[in-house]
Amino acid sequence: GGGPGGPPPGPTPAPTGGSGPSSGGDSADELKKPAQPGRDPRSEMILKALDREVPVRVRANRSEDILNAIDLANEFNLRLVIDGGAESYLVGAALRRAEATVVLGPTIGRGVYANDEIAGRRSDASARLSEASVGWAVGSGGGAGASRFVLMNAQAAVGGGEGGSRVLKDPLRLVTAEAADFLGVSGKCGRLREGMPADVVVWTGDPLEPGSKVAMVYVGGELVYQSDEVAKNNAGEGAKQ
């Protein structure tokens, strides 16, 4: 209070809201911890591609489109895989320099010959890629152009063509062991080996021969199909025992 001769006492100041925490613990005035951002799988995959942890697959058949994909891969240091690659044999040197690989599209299947994008395909494309030291594999295609004749396409890929050149590869290995190696899953499938999933097809003869038929199919070691002939033979053997 003011003493004699001093200024009169002023009014008591009213409490004002401040930026500090309220003594009453009002949650509205407390700092909130920011929520953890959600995962973005697409962005994570892009980062993995930029770090070369995973390859980037580009569907391209025309040589100019393949060269554009190579320019993109060179700019961002990507591991490039060309899907389709009908005219890949024309740019083998550029593919080799980019350390790119090619998954050749089907030559046998519905709609293959009606596709203008693959008009420049050659039957000796695989041989010419091998001569250029470009890695390649055989694919089934995708979408409306997908082919179920994977083994036949593998046979066509190694059969040679206009120049009489051939690829010294086993078509059956191309669609089993070498396909698994190419995809980086050789530890899980592609071979008949202890510890592998027992997914097996038993044929009546050489699988590459047109007259061979499927006798039995095992999935995970379990028999899921047997032909009528095999079933009759098994029944006869059981009766004899």
Beta strands, then each sheet from edge to edge (+ up, - down):
strand 1: 56-60
strand 2: 80-84
strand 3: 101-104
strand 4: 136-138
strand 5: 200-203
strand 6: 214-219
strand 7: 222-226
sheet 1: 1+ 2+ 3+ 4+
sheet 2: 5+ 6- 7+
end
